[in-house]
Amino acid sequence: MANGVKVAVVTGAARGIGAGVAQALAKKGYAVALVGLEGDLLRQNAKALGERAIAFEADVTDRLALGNAVEGARERFGRIDVAISNAGIGNYELIRDMAPENFARVMDVNVGGTFNLAQATLPHLLESKGYFLAVASIAAALAPPGFAAYGASKAATEAFANTLRSEVSHSGVDVGVAYFGWLATDLVKHAGEHPAFTYMRTRLPGPLKKISPMDIAVKAITAGVFGRKRRVMSPGWLRLILSLRWCMPGNPAMFKPMMPEIERLCAGEAKRATVFISDPLRR
């Protein structure tokens, strides 16, 4: 696409934060490539955004499909300036009861998907001196029980993006990491159906228990893209939590009184098949 229009690739763009970010960037004049698993929703979203939007049905764990989507976006629009690794899944299970394949699946989507997107888009971002944003989570710092796979995947995503930033710092490419708390997304909605998660969340202190509107993440990511920010986060109090991160993870004081009841509730849920909490979030 000519006329200097910038182009963004957004994964997990069928619904939730990803769909919101694609829409917000389109309103700001970007051409957008919406990537995800729900083809009908993706195409519907792209159609609503007009000729500067295109949908690609692709699993972020499928390197070939994701690579084809990225190349398709480049072929359609002529360049890629922004890549947002937003697709993600989660599960709520205690470590001692978690099936290895469940842990591996969350890591594969959340970390592997970010790796795959980075490798697919980096040649184009180097050419455009663009911006890569990986969606992590406050779970990377808080270490709540039941979120071992999700928290580990988001901590790994954060570390991956920080390393990528170091590797491309001389090239004109900027790299950001996004952090959010509990948001009104499908992921938190579905997690709320697990009684142990609800029990744990509602007993967290102060703002840590609050579920915030999804729009705050859309606005923060959009501002992060325009500012090429290293850190993107909302609500603002997350800055304090992240600044205290080295004294929080591994300190069980906040969760210790909750654990007997969490264990009891998880034991009751263990008889049901694991349902991956899939929110094309970003996290």
Short mmCIF file of the C-alpha atoms (twelve columns), coordinates in Angstrom:
data_MODEL
# 
_entry.id   MODEL 
# 
loop_
_atom_site.group_PDB 
_atom_site.id 
_atom_site.type_symbol 
_atom_site.label_atom_id 
_atom_site.label_alt_id 
_atom_site.label_comp_id 
_atom_site.label_asym_id 
_atom_site.label_seq_id 
_atom_site.Cartn_x 
_atom_site.Cartn_y 
_atom_site.Cartn_z 
_atom_site.pdbx_PDB_model_num 
ATOM 1   C CA . MET A 1   0.000   0.000   0.000  1 
ATOM 2   C CA . ALA A 2   1.397   3.322   -0.994 1 
ATOM 3   C CA . ASN A 3   1.078   6.767   0.572  1 
ATOM 4   C CA . GLY A 4   3.102   5.902   3.650  1 
ATOM 5   C CA . VAL A 5   0.313   4.041   5.471  1 
ATOM 6   C CA . LYS A 6   1.732   2.068   8.376  1 
ATOM 7   C CA . VAL A 7   0.798   -1.585  8.779  1 
ATOM 8   C CA . ALA A 8   0.169   -3.578  11.966 1 
ATOM 9   C CA . VAL A 9   -0.150  -7.337  12.434 1 
ATOM 10  C CA . VAL A 10  -2.251  -8.295  15.466 1 
ATOM 11  C CA . THR A 11  -2.629  -11.878 16.691 1 
ATOM 12  C CA . GLY A 12  -5.651  -13.025 18.644 1 
ATOM 13  C CA . ALA A 13  -7.701  -10.428 16.758 1 
ATOM 14  C CA . ALA A 14  -11.035 -12.249 16.504 1 
ATOM 15  C CA . ARG A 15  -12.357 -10.879 19.770 1 
ATOM 16  C CA . GLY A 16  -11.383 -9.152  22.997 1 
ATOM 17  C CA . ILE A 17  -8.286  -7.007  23.249 1 
ATOM 18  C CA . GLY A 18  -6.916  -8.031  19.859 1 
ATOM 19  C CA . ALA A 19  -10.098 -7.049  18.017 1 
ATOM 20  C CA . GLY A 20  -10.226 -3.793  19.958 1 
ATOM 21  C CA . VAL A 21  -6.618  -2.913  19.175 1 
ATOM 22  C CA . ALA A 22  -7.072  -3.670  15.469 1 
ATOM 23  C CA . GLN A 23  -10.101 -1.389  15.404 1 
ATOM 24  C CA . ALA A 24  -8.321  1.389   17.325 1 
ATOM 25  C CA . LEU A 25  -5.276  1.294   15.054 1 
ATOM 26  C CA . ALA A 26  -7.475  1.297   11.953 1 
ATOM 27  C CA . LYS A 27  -9.213  4.422   13.235 1 
ATOM 28  C CA . LYS A 28  -5.782  6.011   13.642 1 
ATOM 29  C CA . GLY A 29  -5.004  5.354   9.983  1 
ATOM 30  C CA . TYR A 30  -3.152  2.039   10.160 1 
ATOM 31  C CA . ALA A 31  -3.702  -0.837  7.801  1 
ATOM 32  C CA . VAL A 32  -4.214  -3.941  9.925  1 
ATOM 33  C CA . ALA A 33  -3.805  -7.682  9.456  1 
ATOM 34  C CA . LEU A 34  -6.008  -9.597  11.877 1 
ATOM 35  C CA . VAL A 35  -4.651  -13.051 12.721 1 
ATOM 36  C CA . GLY A 36  -6.367  -15.738 14.774 1 
ATOM 37  C CA . LEU A 37  -8.264  -18.995 14.896 1 
ATOM 38  C CA . GLU A 38  -11.860 -17.895 14.470 1 
ATOM 39  C CA . GLY A 39  -12.026 -17.277 10.748 1 
ATOM 40  C CA . ASP A 40  -15.599 -16.063 10.516 1 
ATOM 41  C CA . LEU A 41  -15.138 -13.518 13.292 1 
ATOM 42  C CA . LEU A 42  -11.805 -12.366 11.865 1 
ATOM 43  C CA . ARG A 43  -13.301 -11.816 8.430  1 
ATOM 44  C CA . GLN A 44  -16.279 -10.026 9.932  1 
ATOM 45  C CA . ASN A 45  -13.971 -7.726  11.914 1 
ATOM 46  C CA . ALA A 46  -11.797 -7.033  8.885  1 
ATOM 47  C CA . LYS A 47  -14.802 -6.281  6.686  1 
ATOM 48  C CA . ALA A 48  -16.068 -3.784  9.251  1 
ATOM 49  C CA . LEU A 49  -12.724 -1.963  9.143  1 
ATOM 50  C CA . GLY A 50  -12.755 -1.554  5.372  1 
ATOM 51  C CA . GLU A 51  -10.179 -1.989  2.636  1 
ATOM 52  C CA . ARG A 52  -7.243  -1.347  4.919  1 
ATOM 53  C CA . ALA A 53  -7.913  -4.543  6.885  1 
ATOM 54  C CA . ILE A 54  -7.390  -8.193  6.024  1 
ATOM 55  C CA . ALA A 55  -8.023  -11.399 7.984  1 
ATOM 56  C CA . PHE A 56  -5.820  -14.480 8.191  1 
ATOM 57  C CA . GLU A 57  -6.964  -17.644 9.942  1 
ATOM 58  C CA . ALA A 58  -3.816  -19.076 11.525 1 
ATOM 59  C CA . ASP A 59  -2.708  -20.757 14.746 1 
ATOM 60  C CA . VAL A 60  0.278   -18.936 16.239 1 
ATOM 61  C CA . THR A 61  1.846   -22.316 17.059 1 
ATOM 62  C CA . ASP A 62  1.799   -23.241 13.358 1 
ATOM 63  C CA . ARG A 63  4.937   -21.603 12.009 1 
ATOM 64  C CA . LEU A 64  4.006   -22.179 8.384  1 
ATOM 65  C CA . ALA A 65  0.475   -20.786 8.715  1 
ATOM 66  C CA . LEU A 66  1.638   -17.800 10.739 1 
ATOM 67  C CA . GLY A 67  4.476   -17.130 8.318  1 
ATOM 68  C CA . ASN A 68  2.057   -17.239 5.415  1 
ATOM 69  C CA . ALA A 69  -0.210  -14.763 7.187  1 
ATOM 70  C CA . VAL A 70  2.661   -12.349 7.753  1 
ATOM 71  C CA . GLU A 71  3.800   -12.655 4.140  1 
ATOM 72  C CA . GLY A 72  0.206   -12.207 3.010  1 
ATOM 73  C CA . ALA A 73  -0.018  -8.979  4.967  1 
ATOM 74  C CA . ARG A 74  3.244   -7.778  3.476  1 
ATOM 75  C CA . GLU A 75  2.060   -8.670  -0.028 1 
ATOM 76  C CA . ARG A 76  -1.265  -6.895  0.462  1 
ATOM 77  C CA . PHE A 77  0.008   -3.728  2.125  1 
ATOM 78  C CA . GLY A 78  3.642   -3.515  1.038  1 
ATOM 79  C CA . ARG A 79  5.243   -3.314  4.488  1 
ATOM 80  C CA . ILE A 80  4.927   -4.211  8.166  1 
ATOM 81  C CA . ASP A 81  5.603   -1.600  10.832 1 
ATOM 82  C CA . VAL A 82  4.084   -3.102  13.979 1 
ATOM 83  C CA . ALA A 83  3.638   -6.657  15.285 1 
ATOM 84  C CA . ILE A 84  1.524   -7.267  18.388 1 
ATOM 85  C CA . SER A 85  1.768   -10.718 19.979 1 
ATOM 86  C CA . ASN A 86  -1.560  -10.794 21.756 1 
ATOM 87  C CA . ALA A 87  -2.957  -14.331 21.278 1 
ATOM 88  C CA . GLY A 88  -2.905  -16.387 24.439 1 
ATOM 89  C CA . ILE A 89  -4.581  -19.067 26.526 1 
ATOM 90  C CA . GLY A 90  -4.603  -20.008 30.188 1 
ATOM 91  C CA . ASN A 91  -5.685  -22.763 32.559 1 
ATOM 92  C CA . TYR A 92  -6.394  -22.808 36.275 1 
ATOM 93  C CA . GLU A 93  -4.824  -25.910 37.844 1 
ATOM 94  C CA . LEU A 94  -2.555  -26.601 40.775 1 
ATOM 95  C CA . ILE A 95  0.898   -27.847 39.798 1 
ATOM 96  C CA . ARG A 96  0.574   -31.207 41.525 1 
ATOM 97  C CA . ASP A 97  -2.564  -32.060 39.539 1 
ATOM 98  C CA . MET A 98  -1.717  -30.508 36.180 1 
ATOM 99  C CA . ALA A 99  -1.244  -32.791 33.205 1 
ATOM 100 C CA . PRO A 100 2.118   -32.146 31.501 1 
ATOM 101 C CA . GLU A 101 0.384   -31.630 28.175 1 
ATOM 102 C CA . ASN A 102 -1.710  -28.818 29.682 1 
ATOM 103 C CA . PHE A 103 1.398   -27.004 30.865 1 
ATOM 104 C CA . ALA A 104 3.068   -27.540 27.497 1 
ATOM 105 C CA . ARG A 105 0.043   -26.249 25.576 1 
ATOM 106 C CA . VAL A 106 -0.067  -22.938 27.449 1 
ATOM 107 C CA . MET A 107 3.666   -22.456 27.001 1 
ATOM 108 C CA . ASP A 108 3.461   -23.360 23.319 1 
ATOM 109 C CA . VAL A 109 0.746   -20.818 22.552 1 
ATOM 110 C CA . ASN A 110 1.862   -17.963 24.788 1 
ATOM 111 C CA . VAL A 111 5.644   -18.218 24.480 1 
ATOM 112 C CA . GLY A 112 6.026   -20.198 21.280 1 
ATOM 113 C CA . GLY A 113 3.471   -18.008 19.546 1 
ATOM 114 C CA . THR A 114 5.418   -14.885 20.486 1 
ATOM 115 C CA . PHE A 115 8.639   -16.465 19.257 1 
ATOM 116 C CA . ASN A 116 7.011   -17.494 15.982 1 
ATOM 117 C CA . LEU A 117 5.569   -14.030 15.388 1 
ATOM 118 C CA . ALA A 118 8.893   -12.381 16.143 1 
ATOM 119 C CA . GLN A 119 10.762  -14.589 13.697 1 
ATOM 120 C CA . ALA A 120 8.114   -14.122 11.002 1 
ATOM 121 C CA . THR A 121 7.930   -10.337 11.284 1 
ATOM 122 C CA . LEU A 122 11.467  -9.365  12.247 1 
ATOM 123 C CA . PRO A 123 12.852  -9.120  8.690  1 
ATOM 124 C CA . HIS A 124 10.065  -6.676  7.855  1 
ATOM 125 C CA . LEU A 125 10.392  -4.737  11.111 1 
ATOM 126 C CA . LEU A 126 14.119  -4.350  10.490 1 
ATOM 127 C CA . GLU A 127 13.308  -2.909  7.083  1 
ATOM 128 C CA . SER A 128 10.710  -0.469  8.418  1 
ATOM 129 C CA . LYS A 129 12.493  0.188   11.740 1 
ATOM 130 C CA . GLY A 130 9.270   -0.889  13.349 1 
ATOM 131 C CA . TYR A 131 7.884   -1.895  16.717 1 
ATOM 132 C CA . PHE A 132 7.198   -5.300  18.315 1 
ATOM 133 C CA . LEU A 133 4.903   -5.588  21.346 1 
ATOM 134 C CA . ALA A 134 4.513   -8.743  23.437 1 
ATOM 135 C CA . VAL A 135 1.558   -8.976  25.816 1 
ATOM 136 C CA . ALA A 136 2.647   -10.320 29.196 1 
ATOM 137 C CA . SER A 137 0.654   -9.985  32.436 1 
ATOM 138 C CA . ILE A 138 0.906   -8.986  36.071 1 
ATOM 139 C CA . ALA A 139 0.790   -12.781 36.610 1 
ATOM 140 C CA . ALA A 140 4.447   -12.741 35.564 1 
ATOM 141 C CA . ALA A 141 5.231   -10.920 38.811 1 
ATOM 142 C CA . LEU A 142 2.457   -11.877 41.234 1 
ATOM 143 C CA . ALA A 143 2.626   -15.717 41.028 1 
ATOM 144 C CA . PRO A 144 -0.965  -16.506 42.079 1 
ATOM 145 C CA . PRO A 145 -1.705  -20.169 42.883 1 
ATOM 146 C CA . GLY A 146 -3.365  -22.059 40.056 1 
ATOM 147 C CA . PHE A 147 -1.655  -19.969 37.391 1 
ATOM 148 C CA . ALA A 148 1.682   -21.783 37.196 1 
ATOM 149 C CA . ALA A 149 1.466   -22.361 33.454 1 
ATOM 150 C CA . TYR A 150 0.004   -18.959 32.608 1 
ATOM 151 C CA . GLY A 151 2.346   -17.045 34.939 1 
ATOM 152 C CA . ALA A 152 5.388   -18.946 33.716 1 
ATOM 153 C CA . SER A 153 4.414   -18.308 30.112 1 
ATOM 154 C CA . LYS A 154 4.003   -14.579 30.708 1 
ATOM 155 C CA . ALA A 155 7.279   -14.327 32.633 1 
ATOM 156 C CA . ALA A 156 8.978   -16.127 29.745 1 
ATOM 157 C CA . THR A 157 7.263   -13.814 27.258 1 
ATOM 158 C CA . GLU A 158 8.584   -10.826 29.187 1 
ATOM 159 C CA . ALA A 159 12.129  -12.229 29.251 1 
ATOM 160 C CA . PHE A 160 11.946  -13.091 25.565 1 
ATOM 161 C CA . ALA A 161 10.853  -9.581  24.606 1 
ATOM 162 C CA . ASN A 162 13.513  -7.992  26.817 1 
ATOM 163 C CA . THR A 163 16.171  -10.097 25.124 1 
ATOM 164 C CA . LEU A 164 14.798  -9.271  21.686 1 
ATOM 165 C CA . ARG A 165 15.044  -5.583  22.593 1 
ATOM 166 C CA . SER A 166 18.731  -6.005  23.392 1 
ATOM 167 C CA . GLU A 167 19.383  -7.856  20.159 1 
ATOM 168 C CA . VAL A 168 17.744  -5.249  17.915 1 
ATOM 169 C CA . SER A 169 18.628  -2.113  19.887 1 
ATOM 170 C CA . HIS A 170 21.208  -1.083  17.268 1 
ATOM 171 C CA . SER A 171 18.839  -1.580  14.329 1 
ATOM 172 C CA . GLY A 172 16.123  1.000   14.934 1 
ATOM 173 C CA . VAL A 173 13.512  -1.567  15.982 1 
ATOM 174 C CA . ASP A 174 11.826  -0.941  19.343 1 
ATOM 175 C CA . VAL A 175 10.336  -3.676  21.539 1 
ATOM 176 C CA . GLY A 176 7.700   -3.326  24.237 1 
ATOM 177 C CA . VAL A 177 6.084   -5.514  26.879 1 
ATOM 178 C CA . ALA A 178 2.483   -5.016  28.019 1 
ATOM 179 C CA . TYR A 179 1.220   -5.800  31.522 1 
ATOM 180 C CA . PHE A 180 -2.385  -5.889  32.674 1 
ATOM 181 C CA . GLY A 181 -4.279  -7.082  35.728 1 
ATOM 182 C CA . TRP A 182 -7.654  -8.810  35.706 1 
ATOM 183 C CA . LEU A 183 -9.595  -7.538  32.703 1 
ATOM 184 C CA . ALA A 184 -13.183 -8.089  31.590 1 
ATOM 185 C CA . THR A 185 -12.122 -10.483 28.827 1 
ATOM 186 C CA . ASP A 186 -13.155 -14.013 27.969 1 
ATOM 187 C CA . LEU A 187 -10.095 -15.311 29.786 1 
ATOM 188 C CA . VAL A 188 -11.069 -13.819 33.147 1 
ATOM 189 C CA . LYS A 189 -14.761 -14.560 32.552 1 
ATOM 190 C CA . HIS A 190 -14.031 -18.244 31.950 1 
ATOM 191 C CA . ALA A 191 -11.556 -18.383 34.820 1 
ATOM 192 C CA . GLY A 192 -14.301 -16.984 37.026 1 
ATOM 193 C CA . GLU A 193 -16.274 -20.159 36.419 1 
ATOM 194 C CA . HIS A 194 -13.646 -22.024 38.460 1 
ATOM 195 C CA . PRO A 195 -14.620 -21.657 42.133 1 
ATOM 196 C CA . ALA A 196 -11.017 -21.707 43.354 1 
ATOM 197 C CA . PHE A 197 -10.058 -18.806 41.077 1 
ATOM 198 C CA . THR A 198 -13.004 -16.721 42.262 1 
ATOM 199 C CA . TYR A 199 -12.224 -17.561 45.884 1 
ATOM 200 C CA . MET A 200 -8.587  -16.518 45.431 1 
ATOM 201 C CA . ARG A 201 -9.222  -13.342 43.422 1 
ATOM 202 C CA . THR A 202 -11.897 -11.928 45.709 1 
ATOM 203 C CA . ARG A 203 -9.579  -12.265 48.710 1 
ATOM 204 C CA . LEU A 204 -6.657  -10.398 47.210 1 
ATOM 205 C CA . PRO A 205 -5.911  -7.055  48.861 1 
ATOM 206 C CA . GLY A 206 -7.019  -3.687  47.511 1 
ATOM 207 C CA . PRO A 207 -6.990  -3.159  43.742 1 
ATOM 208 C CA . LEU A 208 -5.495  -6.608  43.085 1 
ATOM 209 C CA . LYS A 209 -8.988  -8.099  43.250 1 
ATOM 210 C CA . LYS A 210 -10.591 -5.631  40.834 1 
ATOM 211 C CA . ILE A 211 -11.646 -6.574  37.310 1 
ATOM 212 C CA . SER A 212 -11.043 -3.609  35.012 1 
ATOM 213 C CA . PRO A 213 -12.759 -2.808  31.700 1 
ATOM 214 C CA . MET A 214 -11.068 -4.296  28.659 1 
ATOM 215 C CA . ASP A 215 -10.924 -0.853  27.028 1 
ATOM 216 C CA . ILE A 216 -8.094  0.244   29.300 1 
ATOM 217 C CA . ALA A 217 -5.856  -2.384  27.691 1 
ATOM 218 C CA . VAL A 218 -6.893  -1.365  24.170 1 
ATOM 219 C CA . LYS A 219 -6.107  2.285   24.929 1 
ATOM 220 C CA . ALA A 220 -2.799  1.422   26.604 1 
ATOM 221 C CA . ILE A 221 -1.623  -0.767  23.716 1 
ATOM 222 C CA . THR A 222 -2.648  1.816   21.127 1 
ATOM 223 C CA . ALA A 223 -0.755  4.518   23.009 1 
ATOM 224 C CA . GLY A 224 2.171   2.134   23.375 1 
ATOM 225 C CA . VAL A 225 2.326   1.609   19.621 1 
ATOM 226 C CA . PHE A 226 2.317   5.323   18.899 1 
ATOM 227 C CA . GLY A 227 4.877   6.017   21.623 1 
ATOM 228 C CA . ARG A 228 6.939   2.918   20.829 1 
ATOM 229 C CA . LYS A 229 6.960   2.326   24.563 1 
ATOM 230 C CA . ARG A 230 9.197   -0.139  26.345 1 
ATOM 231 C CA . ARG A 231 6.600   -0.748  29.046 1 
ATOM 232 C CA . VAL A 232 2.848   -0.672  28.489 1 
ATOM 233 C CA . MET A 233 0.588   -1.139  31.499 1 
ATOM 234 C CA . SER A 234 -2.819  -0.341  32.912 1 
ATOM 235 C CA . PRO A 235 -4.201  0.377   35.486 1 
ATOM 236 C CA . GLY A 236 -1.475  2.727   36.706 1 
ATOM 237 C CA . TRP A 237 -1.079  1.006   40.087 1 
ATOM 238 C CA . LEU A 238 0.622   -1.887  38.291 1 
ATOM 239 C CA . ARG A 239 3.765   0.234   38.283 1 
ATOM 240 C CA . LEU A 240 3.970   -0.148  42.058 1 
ATOM 241 C CA . ILE A 241 3.397   -3.904  41.895 1 
ATOM 242 C CA . LEU A 242 6.082   -4.325  39.241 1 
ATOM 243 C CA . SER A 243 8.506   -2.173  41.224 1 
ATOM 244 C CA . LEU A 244 8.010   -4.525  44.189 1 
ATOM 245 C CA . ARG A 245 8.230   -7.683  42.126 1 
ATOM 246 C CA . TRP A 246 11.451  -8.971  43.656 1 
ATOM 247 C CA . CYS A 247 9.908   -9.187  47.132 1 
ATOM 248 C CA . MET A 248 6.565   -10.619 45.997 1 
ATOM 249 C CA . PRO A 249 7.007   -13.829 43.965 1 
ATOM 250 C CA . GLY A 250 8.027   -16.725 46.172 1 
ATOM 251 C CA . ASN A 251 6.606   -15.002 49.257 1 
ATOM 252 C CA . PRO A 252 3.548   -17.100 50.157 1 
ATOM 253 C CA . ALA A 253 2.249   -14.831 52.925 1 
ATOM 254 C CA . MET A 254 -0.653  -13.438 50.887 1 
ATOM 255 C CA . PHE A 255 -1.796  -16.827 49.600 1 
ATOM 256 C CA . LYS A 256 -0.962  -19.143 52.521 1 
ATOM 257 C CA . PRO A 257 -4.269  -18.651 54.384 1 
ATOM 258 C CA . MET A 258 -6.202  -19.304 51.165 1 
ATOM 259 C CA . MET A 259 -4.518  -22.529 50.125 1 
ATOM 260 C CA . PRO A 260 -6.551  -25.112 52.102 1 
ATOM 261 C CA . GLU A 261 -9.786  -23.863 50.549 1 
ATOM 262 C CA . ILE A 262 -8.178  -23.483 47.097 1 
ATOM 263 C CA . GLU A 263 -6.997  -27.093 47.317 1 
ATOM 264 C CA . ARG A 264 -10.462 -28.258 48.329 1 
ATOM 265 C CA . LEU A 265 -12.138 -26.395 45.477 1 
ATOM 266 C CA . CYS A 266 -9.583  -27.586 42.947 1 
ATOM 267 C CA . ALA A 267 -10.067 -31.170 44.054 1 
ATOM 268 C CA . GLY A 268 -13.755 -30.831 43.288 1 
ATOM 269 C CA . GLU A 269 -13.006 -29.475 39.824 1 
ATOM 270 C CA . ALA A 270 -10.344 -32.081 39.031 1 
ATOM 271 C CA . LYS A 271 -12.996 -34.578 37.984 1 
ATOM 272 C CA . ARG A 272 -13.929 -32.366 35.059 1 
ATOM 273 C CA . ALA A 273 -11.876 -32.232 31.873 1 
ATOM 274 C CA . THR A 274 -9.504  -29.296 31.656 1 
ATOM 275 C CA . VAL A 275 -10.918 -26.458 29.629 1 
ATOM 276 C CA . PHE A 276 -8.302  -24.092 28.330 1 
ATOM 277 C CA . ILE A 277 -9.284  -20.522 28.990 1 
ATOM 278 C CA . SER A 278 -8.891  -19.209 25.491 1 
ATOM 279 C CA . ASP A 279 -9.067  -15.475 25.036 1 
ATOM 280 C CA . PRO A 280 -7.506  -14.018 21.921 1 
ATOM 281 C CA . LEU A 281 -5.851  -11.667 24.298 1 
ATOM 282 C CA . ARG A 282 -3.126  -10.793 24.735 1 
ATOM 283 C CA . ARG A 283 -2.712  -11.845 27.075 1 
# 
